[in-house]
């Protein structure tokens, strides 16, 4: 034990160093993934903020278009649409402010401070629009500047987290929003141009640049967008309205005036296109949020995984320290435990005791002083043959282990049984210097084995007693069966004698009568054979069908039952074989039938009936015997299988019949014998597993 302790202690330092390094690494990873998860949560809130901004930009784009169209047309067009759009814009502003109010992170609110400052001027701008005191160019500039400020938020968000996929998503999203914003400006400028039906200074170049910038931003968007987003973009941005916008662009870009395009037609076509761009916008928002959720899940899983590893490392480290402390403490207690609980001793090569445990002293009754220096034969019991010890010494002197059961003698003359393991101890030269013996007290096991054997003998005696009781009943039945054939033989013999006396001898008549006498004699002989077979001891189990066993029993008992005016009904359907002792089962069946017969006679039942039935199921073959005697009283039905319990008078019953029947069925045949009451009487069932081969 001490050597093992030193070995384990030697490995403690490097293991501890490795564990400390492991703990430092996992702690660092825990911190990293916690920071990543926290950053992702902030980014998630930022993206939700971005969706609110995107929704607001979409509405301000429309308000910009209607406002510029309204001013260009000197208030003659777009008034109704403008007023309705302002309501939608105000709703989105309110939603944005409510969301900002729910945020606890001041740094996120700082991102939108600049565009929020632009919103403060919105009411003033609207008043100027209503009074036609603001040019369409200034209107477009105000809304565009405010929207650009909102879109800049996305550029800042792309720098929050170094997660390549999400950063790429945000860059693609911001490029798309710039393209969408330019489409909004294009809608407003186109509405102005078409309302004028001509270009003013610089408008043509601005319009053409807006279209070109959109294409650049869309190319940048497609460069960074995911494959799925690209496919959704291509699928969504199609249709007649998209083709109309392209056609109107070509007309506006190719001539200076007289475009022959209504401003509201252009506005509606562009609005339809921008609405489709909004669908793509929503798709990109969902994609970013989904990717953030995925990364957040990964960060949480990694965080908790490394937390687990960290805690595991701490537990292992503490466990090693505790183990070493326990080993040190165990070394101190080991000798005490060994002495107290293990029956051990060490002898020199000549068999003299040089060491003895407290447990050995306690069980033998000798003190350690009385044992040391004495030959181990001091505890040898005279019942143990000398040949056993001769064989033991022969084995251990050859350097081999010996194991065996030994009966030892106590100091007070008593005894105890042990299972002993003796092995030689070698010195450095390989010579035997001592013998160590470890023993297990098996006295209780030996006594239990003896009790089990006594119990088996008791069961055999009870079985024999039960057989003797049944034999008396059998002899009575045989006597009853013999009475009629003997009477017939006597009558026939008297008839023949009379014929001889009267000299009325006829050959055919005499032969006929003698044949009858022979038949009666054969019947008597068969009865004897049945009786002998019934009590022949079965040496081995046989494969046999329940119906065959039952029919063999009926050959003996049927006449007795019928002569007592008891109706015997049979229903034999079993075909599968069981492995059993046929004669023992016949005794059980006979006992059950006789019990039914006795109770029917005792209770003087009208139309007494005994019903016998055999049948199979998937696992077992069954035999049932039932009667119409009214059943077994509830207060005793649980006791009827107890030994020596009987409902019959002392002279009529031993109380062993049902007990032995249950023993035969359940212990000898691995089956079950049960009883229950039916509406008419008692029903006994024997169930035995079907033979599987």
VOGU-3710 file (C-alpha; in Angstrom, 3 decimals, decimal comma):
1> xxxxxxxxxx> 0,000/0,000/0,000  2,855/2,377/0,863  4,558/1,728/-2,485  1,327/2,450/-4,316  0,963/5,669/-2,335  4,484/6,799/-3,326  3,803/5,952/-6,976  0,581/7,949/-7,012  2,220/10,880/-5,206  5,040/10,914/-7,777
11> xxxxxxxxxx> 2,515/11,521/-10,543  0,651/14,209/-8,573  2,939/17,142/-9,584  2,857/16,689/-13,416  -0,860/15,887/-13,318  -1,483/19,008/-11,241  0,519/21,182/-13,671  -1,392/19,778/-16,640  -4,686/20,338/-14,842  -3,757/23,947/-13,986
21> xxxxxxxxxx> -2,836/24,602/-17,632  -6,105/22,987/-18,663  -8,052/25,174/-16,215  -6,350/28,333/-17,490  -7,169/27,411/-21,094  -10,814/26,584/-20,376  -11,199/29,744/-18,275  -9,865/31,805/-21,185  -12,252/30,089/-23,605  -15,164/30,588/-21,213
31> xxxxxxxxxx> -14,379/34,321/-21,098  -14,012/34,474/-24,885  -17,323/32,784/-25,605  -19,089/34,774/-22,900  -17,866/37,989/-24,530  -18,846/36,669/-27,925  -22,342/35,756/-26,704  -22,731/39,178/-25,056  -21,568/40,895/-28,225  -23,971/38,827/-30,310
41> xxxxxxxxxx> -26,853/39,766/-28,027  -26,033/43,457/-28,489  -25,717/42,921/-32,232  -29,053/41,120/-32,231  -30,676/44,154/-30,600  -28,886/46,386/-33,097  -30,241/44,412/-36,037  -33,750/44,628/-34,608  -33,119/48,371/-34,355  -31,975/48,267/-37,967
51> xxxxxxxxxx> -35,269/46,681/-39,011  -37,132/49,524/-37,319  -34,898/52,042/-39,153  -35,389/50,220/-42,463  -39,156/50,354/-42,047  -38,953/54,084/-41,274  -36,675/54,758/-44,275  -39,172/52,989/-46,521  -41,900/55,363/-45,347  -39,724/58,522/-45,507
61> xxxxxxxxxx> -38,778/57,561/-49,065  -42,454/57,588/-49,988  -43,021/60,860/-48,124  -40,055/62,360/-49,982  -41,564/61,369/-53,329  -45,013/62,698/-52,521  -43,587/65,890/-51,008  -41,412/66,683/-54,033  -44,264/65,857/-56,392  -46,633/68,052/-54,398
71> xxxxxxxxxx> -44,282/71,043/-54,472  -43,381/70,591/-58,154  -47,068/70,554/-59,080  -47,716/73,618/-56,888  -50,057/71,658/-54,628  -52,283/70,449/-57,452  -51,277/66,788/-57,180  -50,360/64,233/-54,457  -51,944/66,194/-51,577  -54,206/63,335/-50,452
81> xxxxxxxxxx> -51,420/60,749/-50,835  -48,947/62,980/-48,982  -51,210/63,441/-45,950  -51,880/59,676/-45,753  -48,169/58,908/-46,060  -47,248/61,282/-43,226  -49,506/59,221/-40,930  -47,585/56,037/-41,874  -44,253/57,783/-41,391  -45,264/59,023/-37,919
91> xxxxxxxxxx> -46,238/55,463/-36,909  -42,792/54,141/-37,824  -41,110/57,068/-35,996  -43,115/56,241/-32,869  -42,211/52,525/-33,100  -38,541/53,382/-33,470  -38,572/55,687/-30,447  -40,435/53,116/-28,314  -37,834/50,475/-29,184  -34,997/52,849/-28,391
101> xxxxxxxxxx> -36,635/53,551/-25,036  -36,595/49,818/-24,205  -32,846/49,510/-24,860  -30,475/49,571/-21,886  -27,345/49,875/-24,014  -26,453/53,572/-24,383  -23,843/52,864/-27,085  -26,527/51,514/-29,445  -28,694/54,619/-28,928  -25,693/56,786/-29,797
111> xxxxxxxxxx> -25,554/55,232/-33,275  -28,918/56,728/-34,197  -28,499/60,097/-32,493  -27,559/61,909/-35,723  -30,559/60,709/-37,803  -32,819/61,325/-34,789  -31,655/64,941/-34,766  -32,727/65,151/-38,419  -36,184/63,891/-37,435  -36,579/66,916/-35,124
121> xxxxxxxxxx> -36,701/69,168/-38,200  -39,381/67,044/-39,887  -42,356/69,085/-38,636  -40,740/72,304/-39,871  -40,006/70,766/-43,268  -43,595/69,549/-43,557  -44,932/73,068/-42,850  -42,652/74,493/-45,536  -43,874/71,812/-47,977  -47,501/72,606/-47,179
131> xxxxxxxxxx> -46,901/76,323/-47,785  -44,861/75,597/-50,937  -42,001/77,481/-49,291  -39,422/74,785/-49,980  -38,056/73,686/-53,337  -38,293/70,097/-54,503  -34,493/69,957/-54,622  -34,240/70,956/-50,949  -36,935/68,447/-50,045  -35,029/65,617/-51,722
141> xxxxxxxxxx> -31,803/66,790/-50,076  -33,351/66,864/-46,570  -34,920/63,413/-46,735  -31,900/61,897/-48,503  -29,499/63,290/-45,895  -31,659/61,938/-43,076  -31,976/58,511/-44,729  -28,227/58,382/-45,415  -27,628/59,066/-41,731  -29,886/56,141/-40,814
151> xxxxxxxxxx> -28,193/53,864/-43,348  -24,769/54,780/-41,917  -25,892/52,938/-38,772  -25,563/49,669/-40,701  -21,955/50,442/-41,642  -21,138/50,950/-37,964  -22,948/47,710/-37,050  -20,788/45,746/-39,509  -17,749/46,634/-37,360  -19,212/45,399/-34,056
161> xxxxxxxxxx> -18,362/41,727/-34,364  -15,666/39,838/-36,166  -17,920/37,025/-37,340  -17,231/36,802/-41,060  -20,603/35,522/-42,164  -22,632/38,101/-40,212  -20,277/40,957/-41,147  -20,664/39,991/-44,803  -24,465/39,879/-44,387  -24,510/43,387/-42,867
171> xxxxxxxxxx> -22,235/44,835/-45,593  -24,489/43,323/-48,264  -27,535/44,685/-46,433  -26,107/48,220/-46,161  -25,217/48,216/-49,900  -28,736/47,117/-50,679  -30,233/49,871/-48,514  -28,100/52,474/-50,292  -29,397/51,121/-53,608  -32,957/51,218/-52,290
181> xxxxxxxxxx> -32,457/54,785/-51,003  -31,173/55,878/-54,426  -34,248/54,244/-55,952  -36,349/56,416/-53,665  -34,460/59,540/-54,718  -34,873/58,447/-58,343  -38,609/58,152/-57,784  -38,793/61,664/-56,311  -36,563/63,253/-58,978  -38,378/61,441/-61,798
191> xxxxxxxxxx> -41,696/62,676/-60,434  -40,361/66,255/-60,471  -38,979/65,927/-64,025  -42,169/64,382/-65,408  -44,336/66,946/-63,599  -42,244/69,673/-65,301  -42,215/67,650/-68,573  -38,648/68,872/-68,989  -35,224/68,964/-67,320  -33,998/71,889/-65,298
201> xxxxxxxxxx> -30,319/72,587/-64,831  -28,357/69,525/-63,698  -31,415/67,265/-63,285  -30,606/65,058/-66,245  -27,080/64,302/-65,016  -28,384/63,737/-61,489  -31,056/61,346/-62,744  -28,570/59,352/-64,857  -26,120/59,241/-61,901  -28,857/57,983/-59,564
211> xxxxxxxxxx> -29,534/55,072/-61,910  -25,796/54,330/-62,257  -25,175/54,507/-58,485  -28,082/52,121/-57,877  -26,528/49,592/-60,224  -23,157/49,928/-58,481  -24,694/49,381/-55,053  -26,717/46,406/-56,320  -23,561/44,851/-57,787  -21,817/45,335/-54,447
221> xxxxxxxxxx> -24,837/43,840/-52,701  -24,810/40,771/-54,981  -21,059/40,388/-54,405  -21,440/40,085/-50,622  -24,951/38,559/-50,440  -25,449/34,874/-49,703  -26,431/32,518/-52,488  -29,922/32,245/-51,032  -30,311/36,043/-50,901  -29,110/36,340/-54,523
231> xxxxxxxxxx> -31,690/33,779/-55,622  -34,459/35,557/-53,707  -33,407/38,902/-55,253  -33,521/37,491/-58,794  -36,877/35,811/-58,159  -38,502/38,899/-56,574  -37,256/41,743/-58,801  -39,199/40,696/-61,929  -42,501/41,615/-63,519  -44,204/44,222/-65,711
241> xxxxxxxxxx> -43,637/47,051/-63,246  -39,873/46,440/-63,303  -39,883/46,460/-67,113  -41,952/49,689/-67,117  -39,383/51,412/-64,890  -36,588/50,390/-67,258  -38,616/51,705/-70,220  -39,430/55,017/-68,489  -35,761/55,443/-67,542  -34,729/55,097/-71,191
251> xxxxxxxxxx> -37,288/57,685/-72,289  -36,317/60,182/-69,569  -32,598/59,718/-70,238  -32,912/59,995/-74,060  -34,804/63,312/-74,515  -35,029/66,756/-72,978  -38,778/67,375/-72,838  -42,220/66,143/-73,819  -41,759/62,733/-72,251  -45,432/61,803/-72,610
261> xxxxxxxxxx> -45,330/59,973/-69,236  -47,714/60,932/-66,459  -45,908/61,724/-63,203  -48,267/59,576/-61,132  -47,770/56,601/-63,506  -44,009/56,913/-63,000  -44,492/57,320/-59,250  -46,715/54,212/-58,978  -44,339/52,090/-61,094  -41,348/53,112/-58,991
271> xxxxxxxxxx> -43,356/52,566/-55,806  -44,186/49,027/-56,975  -40,470/48,420/-57,597  -39,487/49,859/-54,229  -42,132/47,679/-52,527  -40,424/44,649/-54,066  -37,110/45,982/-52,855  -38,734/46,163/-49,399  -39,539/42,433/-49,637  -35,871/41,768/-50,328
281> xxxxxxxxxx> -35,032/44,137/-47,475  -37,189/42,043/-45,089  -35,589/38,832/-46,340  -32,108/40,204/-45,600  -33,211/41,263/-42,112  -34,480/37,757/-41,351  -31,334/36,172/-42,757  -29,077/38,300/-40,547  -31,175/37,609/-37,450  -31,194/33,864/-38,225
291> xxxxxxxxxx> -27,414/33,831/-38,596  -27,026/35,769/-35,348  -29,320/33,277/-33,571  -27,220/30,410/-34,944  -23,960/32,026/-33,862  -25,514/32,856/-30,494  -26,532/29,227/-30,001  -23,015/28,105/-30,910  -21,520/30,641/-28,514  -23,861/29,528/-25,697
301> xxxxxxxxxx> -23,121/25,858/-26,354  -19,378/26,511/-26,415  -19,646/28,649/-23,286  -21,487/25,971/-21,319  -19,239/23,219/-22,734  -16,084/24,953/-21,537  -17,772/25,833/-18,242  -18,409/22,107/-17,867  -14,808/21,258/-18,773  -13,585/23,903/-16,363
311> xxxxxxxxxx> -15,725/22,571/-13,518  -14,722/19,024/-14,424  -11,066/20,002/-14,239  -11,599/21,619/-10,840  -13,461/18,544/-9,597  -10,722/16,222/-10,887  -8,028/18,374/-9,299  -9,860/18,428/-5,966  -10,537/14,714/-6,363  -6,814/13,978/-6,761
321> xxxxxxxxxx> -5,983/15,951/-3,633  -8,766/14,221/-1,687  -7,634/10,826/-3,018  -4,075/11,377/-1,843  -5,301/12,463/1,576  -7,530/9,412/1,736  -4,639/7,155/0,725  -2,518/8,607/3,502  -5,334/8,098/5,981  -6,109/4,634/4,564
331> xxxxxxxxxx> -2,519/3,538/5,056  -2,892/4,257/8,726  -6,183/2,385/8,988  -5,430/-0,492/6,632  -3,765/-2,670/9,218  -6,629/-2,099/11,640  -9,221/-3,039/9,014  -7,180/-6,031/7,886  -6,825/-7,289/11,447  -10,439/-6,639/12,342
341> xxxxxxxxxx> -12,283/-8,080/9,361  -10,012/-10,378/7,349  -9,276/-13,889/8,629  -5,612/-14,031/7,683  -2,396/-15,562/8,893  1,190/-16,079/7,793  3,247/-19,176/8,582  6,911/-20,000/8,106  7,867/-22,779/5,659  7,382/-25,357/8,448
351> xxxxxxxxxx> 3,811/-24,248/9,148  4,379/-22,257/12,360  2,236/-19,134/12,725  4,262/-15,907/12,542  1,331/-13,493/12,018  -2,400/-13,641/12,820  -5,155/-11,063/12,316  -7,615/-9,985/14,989  -10,408/-11,604/12,936  -8,525/-14,937/13,020
361> xxxxxxxxxx> -8,143/-14,647/16,782  -11,817/-13,754/17,232  -13,212/-16,647/15,191  -10,800/-19,260/16,596  -11,114/-18,122/20,212  -7,321/-17,942/20,689  -5,373/-14,819/21,590  -2,551/-13,706/19,291  0,002/-14,746/21,938  -1,507/-18,246/22,012
371> xxxxxxxxxx> -1,236/-18,594/18,230  2,185/-17,111/17,432  4,883/-19,758/17,241  2,356/-22,601/17,220  1,790/-24,979/14,306  -1,242/-24,085/12,225  -2,611/-27,536/12,994  -3,733/-26,050/16,344  -7,052/-25,214/14,590  -7,286/-28,450/12,605
381> xxxxxxxxxx> -10,632/-30,197/13,188  -10,534/-33,994/13,571  -13,359/-34,316/10,998  -11,017/-33,088/8,272  -9,224/-36,028/6,568  -5,439/-36,032/6,668  -5,361/-36,578/2,906  -6,813/-33,078/2,363  -3,918/-31,416/4,227  -1,416/-33,704/2,532
391> xxxxxxxxxx> -2,686/-32,550/-0,861  -2,617/-28,898/0,307  1,050/-29,073/1,423  2,007/-30,844/-1,785  0,486/-27,961/-3,816  1,880/-24,960/-1,925  5,391/-26,458/-1,627  5,468/-26,501/-5,419  4,944/-22,731/-5,338  1,287/-22,918/-6,400
401> xxxxxxxxxx> -1,861/-21,498/-4,843  -4,252/-23,805/-3,014  -7,951/-23,151/-2,509  -10,493/-25,249/-0,673  -13,121/-25,582/2,040  -11,811/-26,348/5,542  -13,521/-27,147/8,839  -11,531/-25,626/11,710  -11,578/-26,264/15,452  -12,232/-23,483/17,979
411> xxxxxxxxxx> -10,467/-23,221/21,315  -13,755/-23,997/23,143  -14,293/-27,169/21,101  -16,694/-25,629/18,621  -16,053/-25,374/14,902  -16,332/-23,017/11,941  -16,108/-23,455/8,185  -13,870/-21,319/5,960  -13,040/-21,068/2,290  -9,252/-20,758/2,318
421> xxxxxxxxxx> -6,800/-19,357/-0,224  -3,147/-20,164/0,574  -0,259/-18,930/-1,532  3,505/-18,967/-1,058  5,597/-15,817/-0,473  8,973/-15,771/-2,269  12,196/-14,025/-1,326  14,475/-12,241/-3,808  16,126/-15,506/-4,759  12,796/-17,109/-5,609
431> xxxxxxxxxx> 12,795/-19,344/-2,537  9,648/-19,820/-0,431  10,051/-17,882/2,806  6,463/-18,011/4,109  2,854/-18,915/3,331  0,014/-16,377/3,459  -3,537/-17,550/4,039  -6,748/-15,553/3,526  -10,008/-17,166/4,630  -13,719/-16,419/4,225
441> xxxxxxxxxx> -16,130/-17,524/6,930  -18,721/-19,773/5,224  -20,190/-21,327/8,358  -23,617/-19,827/7,719  -23,551/-21,052/4,110  -22,714/-24,587/5,211  -25,499/-24,511/7,810  -27,916/-23,175/5,203  -26,962/-25,979/2,850  -27,601/-28,493/5,609
451> xxxxxxxxxx> -30,963/-26,892/6,338  -31,888/-27,039/2,655  -31,005/-30,719/2,551  -33,083/-31,338/5,682  -35,927/-29,433/4,038  -35,669/-31,617/0,929  -35,738/-34,742/3,063  -38,769/-33,353/4,878  -40,489/-32,693/1,539  -39,690/-36,238/0,397
461> xxxxxxxxxx> -41,120/-37,605/3,648  -44,243/-35,480/3,268  -44,564/-36,608/-0,346  -44,317/-40,213/0,766  -46,889/-39,551/3,478  -49,151/-37,976/0,880  -48,663/-40,981/-1,386  -49,601/-43,322/1,443  -52,755/-41,307/2,074  -53,644/-41,470/-1,609
471> xxxxxxxxxx> -52,790/-45,152/-1,660  -55,520/-45,780/0,909  -57,991/-44,003/-1,353  -56,670/-45,941/-4,339  -57,122/-49,259/-2,549  -60,701/-48,256/-1,759  -61,309/-47,405/-5,417  -59,702/-50,645/-6,583  -61,814/-52,619/-4,118  -64,894/-50,846/-5,487
481> xxxxxxxxxx> -63,868/-51,608/-9,076  -63,131/-55,255/-8,235  -66,482/-55,838/-6,539  -68,508/-56,075/-9,769  -66,046/-58,304/-11,711  -65,617/-60,651/-8,685  -69,374/-60,908/-8,255  -69,736/-61,676/-11,959  -66,995/-64,340/-11,803  -68,588/-65,926/-8,733
491> xxxxxxxxxx> -72,041/-65,920/-10,383  -70,699/-67,415/-13,604  -68,764/-70,121/-11,726  -71,914/-71,041/-9,716  -73,932/-71,235/-12,963  -71,395/-73,596/-14,551  -71,252/-75,696/-11,408  -75,067/-76,028/-11,451  -74,978/-77,090/-15,118  -72,509/-79,815/-14,279
501> xxxxxxxxxx> -74,592/-81,014/-11,320  -77,708/-81,141/-13,513  -75,724/-82,810/-16,210  -76,780/-80,035/-18,538  -73,396/-79,631/-20,067  -73,196/-77,777/-23,380  -69,808/-77,044/-24,899  -70,661/-73,683/-26,530  -72,320/-72,403/-23,397  -69,369/-73,395/-21,208
511> xxxxxxxxxx> -66,871/-71,771/-23,600  -68,898/-68,520/-23,651  -69,015/-68,350/-19,862  -65,333/-69,173/-19,513  -64,486/-66,326/-21,946  -66,468/-63,935/-19,741  -64,518/-65,140/-16,719  -61,306/-64,466/-18,691  -62,486/-60,920/-19,581  -63,234/-60,184/-15,944
521> xxxxxxxxxx> -59,796/-61,528/-14,977  -58,116/-59,251/-17,582  -59,975/-56,243/-16,160  -58,742/-57,110/-12,660  -55,191/-57,500/-13,951  -55,327/-54,115/-15,733  -56,470/-52,487/-12,495  -53,418/-53,921/-10,732  -51,119/-52,634/-13,544  -52,660/-49,150/-13,325
531> xxxxxxxxxx> -52,121/-49,155/-9,572  -48,490/-50,277/-9,890  -47,780/-47,751/-12,661  -49,390/-44,936/-10,693  -46,953/-45,333/-7,782  -43,854/-46,154/-9,796  -41,181/-43,491/-9,072  -40,256/-41,382/-12,095  -36,492/-41,168/-12,530  -36,451/-38,619/-15,344
541> xxxxxxxxxx> -38,808/-36,098/-16,841  -40,733/-37,168/-19,920  -42,147/-35,266/-22,862  -45,875/-35,840/-22,630  -49,186/-34,105/-23,347  -51,466/-33,000/-20,484  -54,438/-34,751/-22,080  -52,560/-38,068/-21,989  -51,706/-37,651/-18,287  -55,307/-36,712/-17,470
551> xxxxxxxxxx> -56,757/-39,662/-19,404  -54,407/-42,038/-17,569  -55,747/-40,732/-14,261  -59,351/-41,076/-15,418  -58,783/-44,773/-16,185  -58,337/-45,207/-12,423  -60,813/-42,785/-10,926  -63,685/-42,591/-13,435  -65,566/-45,640/-12,183  -65,397/-44,490/-8,557
561> xxxxxxxxxx> -66,731/-41,050/-9,480  -69,523/-42,425/-11,684  -70,653/-44,938/-9,027  -71,250/-42,005/-6,683  -73,670/-40,450/-9,207  -71,264/-37,601/-10,003  -71,292/-36,400/-13,601  -67,772/-36,236/-15,085  -67,351/-33,807/-18,004  -64,150/-33,611/-20,061
571> xxxxxxxxxx> -62,845/-31,112/-22,596  -59,349/-32,071/-23,793  -57,863/-29,772/-26,482  -54,181/-29,487/-25,580  -51,746/-30,932/-28,104  -48,390/-29,472/-27,077  -45,919/-31,421/-24,962  -44,543/-30,534/-21,551  -41,513/-31,880/-19,671  -42,736/-33,441/-16,416
581> xxxxxxxxxx> -42,868/-36,476/-14,141  -46,122/-38,117/-15,370  -46,858/-40,183/-12,266  -46,350/-37,212/-9,936  -48,750/-35,121/-12,032  -51,245/-38,014/-12,027  -51,122/-37,926/-8,223  -51,828/-34,164/-8,301  -54,750/-34,576/-10,726  -56,123/-37,524/-8,721
591> xxxxxxxxxx> -55,914/-35,447/-5,533  -57,780/-32,509/-7,149  -60,508/-34,820/-8,516  -60,903/-36,616/-5,175  -61,139/-33,269/-3,337  -63,904/-32,193/-5,731  -65,670/-35,552/-5,257  -65,456/-35,286/-1,453  -66,853/-31,745/-1,267  -69,719/-32,578/-3,639
601> xxxxxxxxxx> -70,719/-35,549/-1,426  -70,148/-33,631/1,810  -72,388/-30,738/0,721  -74,967/-33,086/-0,845  -75,022/-31,080/-4,073  -77,924/-31,733/-6,459  -76,705/-32,800/-9,922  -73,047/-32,899/-8,798  -70,604/-32,274/-11,642  -66,829/-32,314/-12,054
611> xxxxxxxxxx> -65,480/-30,648/-15,199  -61,973/-31,455/-16,500  -60,336/-29,313/-19,193  -56,938/-29,144/-20,929  -55,789/-26,430/-23,366  -52,667/-24,644/-24,678  -51,580/-21,041/-25,137  -48,354/-19,603/-26,555  -46,237/-20,332/-23,474  -47,983/-22,988/-21,338
621> xxxxxxxxxx> -50,189/-26,044/-21,294  -53,015/-25,961/-18,773  -55,191/-28,425/-16,835  -58,332/-27,276/-15,026  -60,645/-29,100/-12,625  -63,810/-27,358/-11,440  -66,973/-28,366/-9,579  -70,380/-26,949/-8,706  -70,036/-27,296/-4,914  -70,238/-23,551/-4,205
631> xxxxxxxxxx> -66,540/-22,700/-3,853  -64,006/-22,276/-1,042  -64,773/-19,804/1,804  -62,874/-16,513/1,383  -61,328/-16,744/4,857  -59,452/-19,981/4,071  -58,813/-19,861/0,305  -55,375/-18,272/0,904  -54,395/-21,070/3,345  -55,397/-24,237/1,490
641> xxxxxxxxxx> -51,877/-24,806/0,109  -50,268/-24,540/3,571  -48,812/-27,802/4,953  -51,104/-29,704/7,332  -54,020/-27,352/6,632  -57,158/-29,357/5,965  -60,892/-28,691/5,779  -61,608/-32,390/6,320  -62,034/-34,152/9,617  -58,927/-35,513/11,277
651> xxxxxxxxxx> -59,664/-39,068/10,190  -60,334/-38,066/6,581  -57,479/-35,696/5,760  -53,777/-35,183/6,506  -53,542/-31,637/5,143  -50,699/-32,674/2,838  -52,592/-33,216/-0,403  -52,747/-29,658/-1,759  -49,405/-28,675/-0,202  -47,633/-31,569/-1,920
661> xxxxxxxxxx> -49,588/-30,954/-5,114  -48,266/-27,382/-5,205  -44,739/-28,608/-4,388  -44,829/-31,146/-7,235  -46,178/-28,665/-9,795  -44,019/-25,654/-8,888  -40,745/-27,177/-7,653  -40,606/-30,417/-9,643  -42,239/-29,254/-12,884  -41,468/-25,478/-12,857
671> xxxxxxxxxx> -45,176/-24,702/-13,209  -47,950/-22,982/-11,272  -50,899/-24,355/-9,279  -53,582/-21,753/-8,540  -57,170/-21,665/-7,286  -60,072/-19,255/-7,576  -63,810/-19,331/-7,076  -66,257/-19,190/-9,985  -70,026/-18,633/-9,836  -70,553/-22,402/-9,418
681> xxxxxxxxxx> -67,594/-23,571/-7,362  -63,838/-23,869/-7,033  -61,539/-23,892/-10,073  -58,001/-25,307/-9,753  -55,536/-24,639/-12,612  -52,180/-26,313/-13,334  -49,975/-24,380/-15,807  -46,670/-25,856/-17,033  -44,326/-24,323/-19,656  -44,480/-25,933/-23,090
691> xxx> -41,415/-28,015/-23,962  -39,188/-26,000/-26,349  -36,728/-28,742/-27,233
//
